[in-house]
Amino acid sequence: MKEIKIRILTREDFEPFGTIVEPPSTKPTISNRSLDYWGALTEVDVEKPQVSFLVVKKRDFSLDKIERHVKLTEVFIPLEGTSVFPLAPPKDVEDPKAKVPLDELVAFLLDGSKGIVMKKGTWHWAPFPITERATFAVMLGINTVKEDCDIRDVKPPIRICF
C-alpha cells in the first residue's frame, strides 16, 4: 500500500492547493480596546454561498475516495479537534475525465489554529481526525453537493502516516 506522511500546514506548502486563513502579522484593519479585526484576508469564489457544519469521526487513516469541485473555492474552518486533511493539487480543472494526480497527494495537519480556502478543482476528502472527532464550518455553494461533486475511488487505498 502506498503511504504519504503528514505535513505541517504552512503558507508556502499549501500554495498549490489554496490559501491559509490564519492570524495575520500585519496591522489590524480595526483595532480598539475591545477587538482587533483584519478584513479581506482572502477571496472566495462561491456563487450563492452557504455555511455548513461538518463532523468527521475517528477512523483508519486509509484514503479510498477523493473528490473535487470545479466551479468554486471551498472553505474549511476548524472549530474543534485536530485532524489530517488529504489533498491533491488541481489539474485539468475543465476536463471532467481528468486523472487524479495521486503522485502529488499530500496530507496536512489541521491543529485548529488555521482555516483553509481551496482552489477550484483541488482534490480532497473529509479530514481524518486524530482526536475522537473534529468539527468544521464549511462554506461552499448552495448546489455544490448536487451539481459539482466529482467523487473518485482511490485504488488501492493510500495510507496516511505520521
Disulfide bonds with the S-S distance in Angstrom:
none
